[in-house]
Amino acid sequence: MIPTSLPPLALLRRWVVDYFNAHNPAAAREFIHPDYSLEIGDVVFAGRDQQWLPAVDEQMRRFPGLGMTVHEVVTTSDQVALWFSQHGAQDGANGPVAVWSGVAIYQCRNGQMLGCVAQEDYLTRSRQLKSGMPDPVEPPAPAPWDAAPQARNPEAERIVQQWLTSSWPSAEPRLRCDDEHLTGDRLMFQVDSVEVLKLFSSGQTVAFHARQHGRYQGGLAGVPVNLARQHLACNGIVHVQNEAIIRGRIIRDRIGLRARLRDGASS
């Protein structure tokens, strides 16, 4: 068994290296709690063996060479956030290749992972699989497993919580949202209110999981403006300087929003 003294960052390294990139569910059972759950978009996979591992196993069957690249890590004493990309060929050799990014926040205690809230950009994956043209993999973090916890920064947290009440698109050019920097198509969503469900800081860096409520005003291909009230889940890792967000990576549940708009559902 893994010693209970392992910090969250060491657990995440095992998650990426020993479990995910090795496609080894036996390794996951060594450090992931049986009650582990994953919340992604509006879906919850509850139970390590009951729902979560089977769901990931299915994705790995669909992408037999699936791998993960880590771009940024933010950590504290009991949680860790990760900006990553997954990439692989659907159905293996000669299949269409896709690269899609995500931001996840993991909760850890006593040397085990307890749960995760994540967003992955499945809409950009769908675009690439249809076109047959994969996006580039963004550069990896040069030393992801050497990230050090820094002191909490309440002021940075306050700035991010306030910023989350702003509507999309963002005016900050160094804030990358989904695949907008590649396609030029920008989601327009008027935010009326926000639920900040998870948020923590490590120095000037803030990770968050939020659900914004408001109205869709365009930007999704083939989906006309619809002013029915909707929600938009989003995760991000952002950097604060001089009382403003200067850069970061945001992933939003655009595919869930598109499905609700197409079905005529409101929230």
C-alpha positions as CSV (number, residue, x, y, z in Angstrom):
1,M,0.0,0.0,0.0
2,I,1.0,3.6,-0.6
3,P,2.1,5.4,2.7
4,T,-0.5,7.7,4.0
5,S,2.1,10.5,4.2
6,L,2.1,11.1,0.4
7,P,1.0,14.7,-0.4
8,P,-1.5,15.5,-3.1
9,L,1.1,16.2,-5.7
10,A,2.7,12.8,-5.3
11,L,-0.7,11.2,-5.6
12,L,-1.3,13.1,-8.8
13,R,2.0,12.0,-10.2
14,R,0.9,8.4,-9.6
15,W,-2.4,9.2,-11.2
16,V,-0.9,10.5,-14.4
17,V,2.2,8.2,-14.7
18,D,1.3,4.9,-13.0
19,Y,-2.5,4.8,-13.8
20,F,-3.5,6.9,-16.7
21,N,-0.6,6.9,-19.1
22,A,0.1,3.2,-18.2
23,H,-3.6,2.3,-18.6
24,N,-3.3,0.3,-15.4
25,P,-6.5,0.3,-13.3
26,A,-4.8,-1.9,-10.7
27,A,-2.5,1.0,-9.8
28,A,-5.5,3.3,-9.4
29,R,-6.9,1.0,-6.7
30,E,-3.8,1.4,-4.6
31,F,-4.3,5.1,-3.9
32,I,-7.8,6.1,-5.0
33,H,-10.5,5.7,-2.4
34,P,-13.3,3.2,-3.1
35,D,-15.9,6.0,-2.8
36,Y,-14.0,8.2,-5.3
37,S,-16.3,10.2,-7.6
38,L,-15.8,12.3,-10.7
39,E,-18.1,15.2,-11.5
40,I,-17.7,16.4,-15.1
41,G,-20.3,18.8,-16.6
42,D,-23.7,17.6,-15.3
43,V,-22.6,14.0,-14.9
44,V,-21.3,12.3,-11.8
45,F,-19.5,9.0,-11.9
46,A,-19.9,7.7,-8.3
47,G,-17.7,4.9,-6.9
48,R,-14.3,4.0,-8.0
49,D,-15.2,0.5,-9.2
50,Q,-18.9,0.9,-9.8
51,Q,-18.9,3.8,-12.3
52,W,-15.6,5.8,-12.5
53,L,-13.1,3.1,-13.6
54,P,-15.5,1.5,-16.1
55,A,-16.1,4.9,-17.7
56,V,-12.4,5.6,-18.1
57,D,-11.8,2.0,-19.3
58,E,-14.4,2.7,-22.0
59,Q,-12.6,5.8,-23.1
60,M,-9.3,3.9,-23.2
61,R,-10.9,1.2,-25.4
62,R,-12.1,3.9,-27.7
63,F,-8.6,5.5,-27.8
64,P,-6.2,2.6,-27.1
65,G,-3.1,4.8,-27.2
66,L,-4.6,7.5,-25.1
67,G,-2.1,9.6,-23.3
68,M,-2.0,12.7,-21.0
69,T,0.4,15.7,-21.1
70,V,0.5,18.0,-18.0
71,H,0.7,21.7,-18.7
72,E,0.3,23.2,-15.2
73,V,-0.1,22.1,-11.6
74,V,-1.3,24.1,-8.6
75,T,-1.2,22.4,-5.2
76,T,-1.9,23.0,-1.5
77,S,-1.7,20.6,1.5
78,D,-4.9,18.8,0.7
79,Q,-5.9,19.5,-3.0
80,V,-4.3,19.9,-6.4
81,A,-5.5,21.3,-9.7
82,L,-4.2,20.3,-13.1
83,W,-4.4,21.7,-16.6
84,F,-3.8,18.9,-19.0
85,S,-4.4,17.6,-22.5
86,Q,-5.4,14.1,-23.5
87,H,-4.6,12.9,-27.0
88,G,-4.8,9.8,-29.1
89,A,-6.2,8.1,-32.2
90,Q,-9.8,6.9,-32.1
91,D,-9.8,3.1,-32.7
92,G,-6.0,3.1,-32.7
93,A,-3.6,3.1,-35.7
94,N,-4.9,4.9,-38.7
95,G,-7.9,6.3,-36.8
96,P,-8.5,10.1,-36.6
97,V,-6.4,11.8,-33.9
98,A,-7.6,14.4,-31.4
99,V,-6.1,16.6,-28.7
100,W,-8.4,18.1,-26.0
101,S,-7.7,20.0,-22.9
102,G,-9.1,19.9,-19.4
103,V,-8.8,21.4,-16.0
104,A,-9.4,19.2,-12.9
105,I,-9.4,19.7,-9.2
106,Y,-8.6,16.7,-7.0
107,Q,-9.5,16.3,-3.3
108,C,-7.0,14.2,-1.2
109,R,-6.8,13.1,2.4
110,N,-4.7,10.5,4.3
111,G,-2.7,9.5,1.2
112,Q,-5.8,8.8,-1.0
113,M,-7.6,10.6,-3.7
114,L,-11.3,11.2,-2.7
115,G,-12.8,12.9,-5.7
116,C,-12.4,15.2,-8.7
117,V,-14.4,17.9,-10.4
118,A,-13.3,18.4,-14.0
119,Q,-14.1,19.9,-17.3
120,E,-12.8,18.5,-20.6
121,D,-13.3,20.1,-24.0
122,Y,-15.2,17.4,-25.7
123,L,-16.5,19.8,-28.3
124,T,-13.1,20.4,-29.7
125,R,-12.4,16.7,-29.7
126,S,-15.6,16.2,-31.8
127,R,-14.4,18.9,-34.2
128,Q,-11.0,17.2,-34.8
129,L,-12.5,13.7,-35.2
130,K,-14.8,15.0,-37.8
131,S,-12.2,17.0,-39.7
132,G,-9.4,14.5,-39.4
133,M,-7.0,17.3,-38.5
134,P,-5.7,17.2,-34.9
135,D,-4.8,20.3,-33.0
136,P,-1.2,20.7,-31.7
137,V,-0.4,19.6,-28.1
138,E,0.5,22.6,-26.1
139,P,4.0,22.6,-24.4
140,P,4.3,20.4,-21.2
141,A,5.1,21.9,-17.9
142,P,8.9,21.6,-17.5
143,A,8.7,20.4,-13.9
144,P,5.1,19.5,-12.9
145,W,6.0,17.3,-10.0
146,D,8.2,19.9,-8.4
147,A,5.3,22.4,-7.9
148,A,5.4,23.7,-4.3
149,P,2.4,24.8,-2.2
150,Q,2.4,28.5,-1.5
151,A,0.4,30.6,1.1
152,R,-3.2,31.2,0.5
153,N,-4.0,34.5,-1.0
154,P,-7.5,35.7,0.0
155,E,-7.3,38.9,-2.1
156,A,-6.5,36.9,-5.3
157,E,-9.5,34.6,-4.5
158,R,-11.7,37.6,-4.1
159,I,-10.6,39.0,-7.4
160,V,-11.4,35.7,-9.2
161,Q,-14.8,35.3,-7.5
162,Q,-15.7,38.8,-8.7
163,W,-14.4,38.1,-12.2
164,L,-16.5,35.0,-12.5
165,T,-19.6,37.2,-12.5
166,S,-18.4,38.7,-15.8
167,S,-19.9,37.6,-19.1
168,W,-18.1,35.8,-22.0
169,P,-16.1,36.4,-24.0
170,S,-13.2,37.6,-21.9
171,A,-11.4,40.8,-22.7
172,E,-8.0,39.4,-21.5
173,P,-6.1,38.1,-24.6
174,R,-3.8,35.9,-22.6
175,L,-6.8,34.0,-21.0
176,R,-7.3,30.9,-23.2
177,C,-10.8,29.6,-23.2
178,D,-11.5,26.1,-24.7
179,D,-10.2,26.2,-28.3
180,E,-11.1,29.8,-29.1
181,H,-7.5,30.7,-29.7
182,L,-7.4,28.1,-32.5
183,T,-10.8,28.5,-34.2
184,G,-11.6,32.2,-33.5
185,D,-15.2,31.2,-32.6
186,R,-16.0,32.9,-29.3
187,L,-18.8,31.8,-27.0
188,M,-21.1,34.7,-26.0
189,F,-22.8,34.1,-22.7
190,Q,-24.4,36.7,-20.6
191,V,-23.7,35.8,-16.9
192,D,-26.5,36.8,-14.5
193,S,-25.2,34.9,-11.4
194,V,-22.6,32.4,-10.4
195,E,-22.1,29.6,-8.0
196,V,-18.5,29.2,-7.0
197,L,-18.4,25.6,-6.0
198,K,-14.7,25.1,-5.4
199,L,-11.9,27.7,-5.3
200,F,-8.5,27.8,-3.8
201,S,-5.3,29.8,-4.2
202,S,-1.6,29.0,-4.0
203,G,0.2,32.4,-4.0
204,Q,-1.0,34.4,-7.0
205,T,-2.5,31.4,-8.7
206,V,-6.2,30.5,-8.3
207,A,-8.0,27.3,-9.3
208,F,-11.8,27.2,-9.5
209,H,-14.9,25.2,-10.3
210,A,-18.0,27.2,-10.9
211,R,-21.5,27.2,-12.5
212,Q,-22.5,30.3,-14.2
213,H,-26.2,31.1,-14.9
214,G,-27.4,33.4,-17.7
215,R,-28.3,33.5,-21.3
216,Y,-26.6,32.2,-24.5
217,Q,-26.1,34.9,-27.1
218,G,-24.2,33.0,-29.8
219,G,-20.9,31.5,-30.8
220,L,-21.7,27.8,-31.0
221,A,-21.7,26.6,-34.6
222,G,-25.2,25.8,-35.8
223,V,-26.9,26.9,-32.5
224,P,-28.9,30.2,-32.8
225,V,-29.2,32.7,-30.0
226,N,-31.6,31.4,-27.3
227,L,-32.4,33.7,-24.4
228,A,-33.8,31.0,-22.1
229,R,-32.0,30.8,-18.9
230,Q,-29.1,28.3,-19.0
231,H,-26.1,27.3,-16.9
232,L,-22.5,26.9,-18.0
233,A,-20.1,24.9,-15.9
234,C,-16.4,26.0,-16.0
235,N,-13.1,25.2,-14.5
236,G,-9.9,27.2,-14.6
237,I,-6.5,28.0,-13.4
238,V,-5.7,31.7,-13.5
239,H,-2.9,34.0,-12.4
240,V,-3.6,37.3,-10.6
241,Q,-1.3,40.4,-10.7
242,N,-2.0,44.0,-9.8
243,E,-5.6,43.2,-8.8
244,A,-6.4,41.7,-12.2
245,I,-6.3,38.3,-13.9
246,I,-3.5,38.4,-16.4
247,R,-3.5,34.9,-17.9
248,G,-4.9,31.5,-17.4
249,R,-6.6,28.4,-18.9
250,I,-10.4,28.0,-18.8
251,I,-12.4,24.9,-19.9
252,R,-16.2,25.3,-20.1
253,D,-18.9,22.6,-20.6
254,R,-19.8,23.9,-24.1
255,I,-21.0,20.5,-25.3
256,G,-23.4,20.3,-22.4
257,L,-24.7,23.8,-23.1
258,R,-25.1,22.9,-26.8
259,A,-27.1,19.8,-26.0
260,R,-29.5,21.7,-23.7
261,L,-30.0,24.4,-26.3
262,R,-30.7,21.9,-29.0
263,D,-33.1,20.1,-26.8
264,G,-34.9,23.3,-25.9
265,A,-34.2,22.7,-22.2
266,S,-33.6,25.6,-19.8
267,S,-32.1,25.8,-16.3
